[in-house]
Amino acid sequence: MSVDSPRSRSRPGGRSERIREAVGAAVLELFRERQFAFGVADVAERAGVHRATVYRRWPTRGELIAEGLSSFFQVVSVPDTGAWASDVHALAQTLAHFFSDPVEIGVVSSLAADSDPRASEVIQRHWQPYVEAMIAMVDRAKARGEVEAGLSSGRIVEMLTAPFVMRTALVRIPVTDRQIREVADLVIRATADDRHP
């Protein structure tokens, strides 16, 4: 199962498209460089677009962030192998790769440091389709009797994603294959329904 966010939508060509691409690329560059306190003027200068044009089309920082994320094509492939253990191992590999992307590191760091509620709301919307798809994966395992039904699916998703967020975005240490396997195995053991054969 793949979750394609609104970022993957195509747009018509022309001058308007070139401006949007330049603005989106400028925002992503700022995320990569962990420069989070940018404003409209900063993006306009970096994009090589007249400031008035940017103000007219993206009058707030939140709208600029939304444009940047909409131009960043990134897909989290949520597995459906038919077995909880293989789903978790496959998703752990995907998440480790996903959170190692410089833009995603910037997005996570910005969310942690940002005091702009509108910008934070945009970033949270950016994550929501992925979170919902991962929760659905947990729910399928519960329906098969592989995961303890009383556990919160959302907390299980947090337990699986948090180690990768911490290492890549917070302490900025690369994740090894061994660590990916260890995280997956811990989640599998912690969530197992003992009644499942």
QUIMO-V867566 format. One line per field, one symbol per residue. ss: DSSP state (H for helix, E for strand, C for the rest). A space follows every 10 residues. Layout:
ss=???
This chain:
ss=CEECCHHHCC CCCCHHHHHH HHHHHHHHHH HHCCCCCCCH HHHHHHHCCC HHHHHHHCCC HHHHHHHHHH CCCCCEECCC CCCHHHHHHH HHHHHHHHHH CHHHHHHHHH HHHCCCHHHH HHHHHHHHHH HHHHHHHHHH HHHCCCECCC CCHHHHHHHH HHHHHHHHHH CCCCCCHHHH HHHHHHHHHH HECCCCC
